[in-house]
Amino acid sequence: MIIYIYGEDSFRSRKQLKKMVGEFKQKRDPQGLNVVSLNCTKEDGSKILSEMMSAPFLAEKRMVVLKNLLTNNDKDLMGQILEKVTEKKCPEDNVWVFYQSDKLSRIKETKELDGVLKKEKFIQVFDFLKGFQLADWIKKEITELGGSISSDALSYLSQNIGTDMWYLKGLLNQLTAYNSKEEIDLKDVQEFLDEDVDDNIFNMVDAIVTGNKKLGFKLLEKQREIGEDDMKLFLMILRQFRILIQMRSFYEENSNSSDMAKVLGIHPFVVRKSLGIMKKYDLNKLKKLYKQLLQIDIKTKTGVAPQSLLLDLFVQKV
């Protein structure tokens, strides 16, 4: 028997894999002697093949979990496994679970194996949830955690969370713990979600202003990987620089920063996280960088260049 579990959403796919292994152990292998899990990006090819073909030990069935096999660049190994899958050489008393959450290797055998596995009877695909599907998943998770959420809060969260389900799960844990006896409302979601976004953007802006190009690019790409589009990233960066300029202007006129959040109307969390970088750099440099960002906005809107390219050039030139 062959099972193929794959997709970009590694949070839900790993949860399903854990559930599947747990059910197998409960029904067929309570002592855990016949479940083998292999990290196929690190294991030796001969061991992988040996485990796949080994017979069960004092049991009817044996489960072999092959994690990220299709990331392996061993052409000979991939060729042998492709042959076994294509020619139905999986032992009847074995269950091969191909679990793929990482990117596929570029060798020909990988592409062919992926195509063959997708034609198997038992496949489960975990693409990123969007729209109503994501909202339904969030609502179900919160209910299981013993909480509840208002419709406007649910809508806001599902539209702004991006695709990082690991982060989303942690956020839901925080929200339900914070509101253990009350319904989670829009204000709660905005406070928890926006503070985290501000924190991530702050770190990126800090790297940009300090001229740490390597870290700046890394954090920029990290935001893209979790599903943030370049327009939203640009607007958040622009906002952060605007805040820094406001804070620096206030600070130069009044060195007492205790009233800064109240006077400027900025969230205390943002002021607290931005004070360090604000004190390091003078107002002229911050204004210069802000003008460069405004030029990016103009060039994007007039079709001079893609926003992603202009953002990358901005980080490179700082």
C-alpha positions as CSV (number, residue, x, y, z in Angstrom):
1,M,0.0,0.0,0.0
2,I,1.3,3.4,-0.9
3,I,0.2,6.8,0.5
4,Y,1.3,10.1,-0.8
5,I,1.0,13.2,1.5
6,Y,2.3,16.5,0.0
7,G,1.6,20.2,-0.3
8,E,3.0,23.6,0.9
9,D,1.0,23.6,4.1
10,S,3.4,21.7,6.3
11,F,1.5,22.4,9.5
12,R,-1.7,20.6,8.4
13,S,0.2,17.9,6.5
14,R,2.4,17.0,9.6
15,K,-0.7,17.0,11.8
16,Q,-2.3,14.5,9.4
17,L,0.8,12.4,9.3
18,K,1.0,12.3,13.1
19,K,-2.6,11.3,13.2
20,M,-2.1,8.5,10.6
21,V,0.9,7.1,12.4
22,G,-0.9,7.2,15.7
23,E,-3.9,5.3,14.3
24,F,-1.6,2.7,12.8
25,K,0.1,2.1,16.1
26,Q,-3.1,1.9,18.0
27,K,-4.7,-0.7,15.6
28,R,-1.7,-2.7,14.4
29,D,1.4,-1.9,16.3
30,P,0.8,-0.8,20.0
31,Q,4.4,-1.6,20.9
32,G,5.8,0.6,18.1
33,L,8.1,-2.0,16.7
34,N,6.8,-1.8,13.1
35,V,6.7,2.0,12.4
36,V,9.9,3.4,10.9
37,S,10.3,7.1,10.1
38,L,13.2,8.2,7.9
39,N,14.5,11.6,7.0
40,C,15.4,10.8,3.4
41,T,17.4,14.0,2.9
42,K,20.0,12.6,5.3
43,E,19.7,8.8,5.4
44,D,21.9,6.5,3.4
45,G,20.2,5.2,0.2
46,S,20.9,1.5,1.1
47,K,19.2,1.9,4.5
48,I,16.1,3.6,2.9
49,L,15.7,0.7,0.5
50,S,16.3,-1.9,3.2
51,E,13.7,-0.4,5.5
52,M,11.2,-0.2,2.6
53,M,11.5,-3.9,1.8
54,S,11.8,-5.3,5.4
55,A,9.1,-7.6,6.6
56,P,7.0,-6.8,9.7
57,F,8.2,-8.1,13.1
58,L,5.6,-10.2,14.8
59,A,2.8,-8.2,13.2
60,E,0.6,-8.2,10.1
61,K,1.6,-4.8,8.8
62,R,4.6,-2.5,8.8
63,M,4.6,1.3,8.1
64,V,7.6,3.1,6.6
65,V,7.4,6.9,6.6
66,L,9.6,8.4,3.9
67,K,10.0,12.1,4.8
68,N,11.0,14.4,1.9
69,L,12.3,11.6,-0.2
70,L,11.7,13.7,-3.3
71,T,14.2,16.3,-2.1
72,N,17.0,13.7,-2.3
73,N,19.4,14.2,-5.2
74,D,20.6,10.6,-5.3
75,K,19.7,9.6,-8.9
76,D,20.4,5.9,-8.4
77,L,18.3,5.8,-5.2
78,M,15.4,7.7,-6.9
79,G,15.6,5.5,-9.9
80,Q,15.3,2.3,-7.9
81,I,12.4,3.6,-5.9
82,L,10.7,4.9,-9.1
83,E,11.0,1.3,-10.5
84,K,9.5,-0.2,-7.3
85,V,6.5,2.2,-7.3
86,T,5.9,1.9,-11.0
87,E,6.1,-1.9,-11.1
88,K,4.0,-2.3,-7.9
89,K,6.8,-3.9,-5.9
90,C,5.6,-2.6,-2.5
91,P,5.3,-5.7,-0.3
92,E,1.7,-6.5,0.6
93,D,2.3,-6.4,4.3
94,N,4.1,-2.9,4.1
95,V,2.6,0.6,4.0
96,W,4.9,3.1,2.3
97,V,4.0,6.7,3.3
98,F,5.7,9.3,1.1
99,Y,5.6,12.6,3.0
100,Q,6.8,15.6,1.1
101,S,6.8,19.1,2.6
102,D,10.1,20.5,1.1
103,K,10.8,21.5,-2.5
104,L,11.5,18.7,-5.0
105,S,15.0,18.1,-6.2
106,R,15.6,18.9,-9.9
107,I,16.7,15.5,-11.1
108,K,14.5,13.8,-13.7
109,E,13.7,10.8,-11.6
110,T,12.1,13.0,-8.9
111,K,9.7,14.6,-11.4
112,E,8.8,11.2,-12.7
113,L,8.3,9.7,-9.2
114,D,6.1,12.7,-8.2
115,G,3.9,12.1,-11.2
116,V,3.5,8.4,-10.5
117,L,2.7,8.9,-6.8
118,K,0.1,11.5,-7.7
119,K,-1.8,8.8,-9.6
120,E,-1.9,6.5,-6.6
121,K,-5.3,5.8,-5.0
122,F,-4.4,7.2,-1.6
123,I,-3.1,10.7,-1.9
124,Q,-3.7,13.7,0.4
125,V,-2.9,17.3,-0.8
126,F,-2.4,20.1,1.6
127,D,-2.3,23.4,-0.3
128,F,-2.5,26.7,1.7
129,L,-6.1,27.5,2.8
130,K,-7.7,30.7,1.6
131,G,-10.9,32.6,2.0
132,F,-13.8,30.7,3.4
133,Q,-11.8,27.5,3.9
134,L,-9.2,29.3,6.0
135,A,-11.9,31.0,8.0
136,D,-13.7,27.7,8.7
137,W,-10.4,26.1,9.8
138,I,-9.7,29.0,12.2
139,K,-13.2,28.8,13.7
140,K,-12.9,25.1,14.2
141,E,-9.5,25.4,15.8
142,I,-10.7,28.1,18.2
143,T,-13.7,25.9,19.1
144,E,-11.4,23.0,19.9
145,L,-9.4,25.2,22.1
146,G,-12.5,26.1,24.0
147,G,-13.0,29.6,22.7
148,S,-15.2,31.6,20.3
149,I,-14.6,34.4,17.9
150,S,-16.8,37.2,16.4
151,S,-17.6,37.2,12.7
152,D,-15.7,40.5,12.0
153,A,-12.7,39.3,14.0
154,L,-12.7,36.0,12.0
155,S,-13.0,37.8,8.7
156,Y,-10.1,40.2,9.6
157,L,-7.8,37.4,10.8
158,S,-8.4,35.2,7.8
159,Q,-7.7,38.1,5.4
160,N,-4.6,39.3,7.0
161,I,-2.8,36.3,8.5
162,G,-0.9,35.2,5.3
163,T,0.0,31.6,4.8
164,D,2.2,30.7,7.9
165,M,-0.1,28.2,9.6
166,W,2.5,27.4,12.3
167,Y,2.4,31.1,13.3
168,L,-1.4,31.1,13.0
169,K,-1.7,28.2,15.4
170,G,0.4,29.9,18.0
171,L,-1.6,33.1,17.6
172,L,-4.9,31.2,18.1
173,N,-3.4,29.7,21.3
174,Q,-2.5,33.2,22.5
175,L,-5.9,34.6,21.6
176,T,-7.9,31.9,23.3
177,A,-5.7,32.0,26.4
178,Y,-6.2,35.8,26.6
179,N,-9.9,35.5,26.2
180,S,-10.6,32.3,28.0
181,K,-14.0,33.4,29.2
182,E,-15.1,35.9,26.5
183,E,-15.5,36.0,22.7
184,I,-12.5,37.0,20.7
185,D,-13.3,40.4,19.1
186,L,-11.8,42.5,16.3
187,K,-9.8,44.6,18.7
188,D,-8.2,41.5,20.2
189,V,-7.1,40.2,16.8
190,Q,-5.8,43.5,15.6
191,E,-3.8,44.0,18.8
192,F,-2.1,40.6,18.7
193,L,-1.7,40.4,14.9
194,D,-0.6,44.0,14.2
195,E,1.9,44.0,17.0
196,D,3.6,41.0,15.6
197,V,3.7,42.5,12.1
198,D,5.1,45.7,13.4
199,D,7.8,43.8,15.2
200,N,8.8,41.9,12.0
201,I,8.8,45.1,10.0
202,F,10.7,47.0,12.7
203,N,13.5,44.4,12.5
204,M,13.7,44.7,8.7
205,V,13.7,48.5,8.8
206,D,16.4,48.4,11.5
207,A,18.5,46.2,9.2
208,I,17.9,48.5,6.2
209,V,18.8,51.7,8.1
210,T,21.9,50.3,9.6
211,G,23.1,49.2,6.2
212,N,23.0,45.5,7.0
213,K,22.1,44.4,3.5
214,K,22.4,40.7,4.1
215,L,19.9,40.7,7.0
216,G,17.7,43.2,5.3
217,F,17.3,40.9,2.2
218,K,16.8,37.9,4.5
219,L,14.0,39.5,6.4
220,L,12.4,40.9,3.2
221,E,12.4,37.4,1.7
222,K,11.0,35.9,4.8
223,Q,8.0,38.2,4.6
224,R,7.5,37.2,1.0
225,E,7.8,33.5,1.9
226,I,4.9,33.7,4.4
227,G,2.7,35.2,1.7
228,E,3.1,39.0,2.1
229,D,2.9,40.7,-1.3
230,D,5.3,43.5,-2.2
231,M,2.7,46.3,-2.2
232,K,1.8,45.5,1.4
233,L,5.5,45.2,2.4
234,F,6.2,48.5,0.8
235,L,3.3,50.2,2.6
236,M,4.4,48.8,6.0
237,I,8.0,49.9,5.4
238,L,6.9,53.3,4.3
239,R,4.7,53.6,7.4
240,Q,7.5,52.5,9.7
241,F,9.8,55.2,8.3
242,R,7.1,57.8,8.6
243,I,6.8,56.8,12.3
244,L,10.5,57.1,12.8
245,I,10.5,60.6,11.3
246,Q,7.6,61.7,13.5
247,M,9.4,60.3,16.6
248,R,12.7,61.8,15.7
249,S,11.2,65.2,15.1
250,F,9.4,65.0,18.5
251,Y,12.5,63.8,20.2
252,E,14.7,66.7,18.9
253,E,12.2,69.2,20.3
254,N,11.5,67.3,23.5
255,S,14.0,64.8,24.7
256,N,11.4,63.4,27.2
257,S,10.0,60.5,25.2
258,S,7.5,59.4,27.9
259,D,4.6,61.3,26.3
260,M,5.6,60.5,22.7
261,A,3.0,57.8,22.1
262,K,0.1,59.9,23.5
263,V,1.1,63.1,21.6
264,L,1.8,61.4,18.3
265,G,-1.1,59.0,18.5
266,I,1.2,56.0,18.0
267,H,0.7,52.6,19.7
268,P,3.0,52.4,22.8
269,F,4.3,49.0,21.5
270,V,5.5,50.6,18.3
271,V,7.1,53.5,20.1
272,R,8.8,51.2,22.5
273,K,10.2,49.0,19.7
274,S,11.3,52.0,17.6
275,L,13.0,54.1,20.2
276,G,16.4,52.4,19.8
277,I,16.7,52.9,16.1
278,M,15.2,56.4,16.3
279,K,18.0,57.5,18.7
280,K,20.7,56.1,16.5
281,Y,20.1,58.1,13.3
282,D,19.5,61.8,12.6
283,L,16.4,63.2,11.1
284,N,18.1,64.1,7.8
285,K,19.1,60.5,7.0
286,L,15.6,59.2,7.8
287,K,14.0,61.9,5.6
288,K,16.4,61.0,2.8
289,L,15.4,57.3,2.9
290,Y,11.8,58.3,3.1
291,K,12.1,60.3,-0.1
292,Q,13.6,57.3,-1.8
293,L,10.6,55.2,-0.8
294,L,8.3,57.9,-2.2
295,Q,10.2,57.6,-5.5
296,I,9.6,53.9,-5.5
297,D,5.9,54.5,-5.2
298,I,5.9,56.9,-8.2
299,K,8.0,54.5,-10.3
300,T,5.7,51.6,-9.5
301,K,2.5,53.5,-10.3
302,T,4.0,54.8,-13.6
303,G,5.2,51.3,-14.7
304,V,8.9,52.1,-14.6
305,A,9.8,48.8,-12.9
306,P,8.1,46.1,-10.7
307,Q,7.8,47.0,-7.0
308,S,9.7,43.8,-6.0
309,L,12.7,44.9,-8.0
310,L,12.6,48.5,-6.7
311,L,12.4,47.3,-3.1
312,D,15.4,45.0,-3.6
313,L,17.4,48.0,-5.1
314,F,16.4,50.1,-2.2
315,V,17.8,47.6,0.3
316,Q,20.9,47.3,-1.8
317,K,21.7,51.0,-2.0
318,V,21.1,51.9,1.6
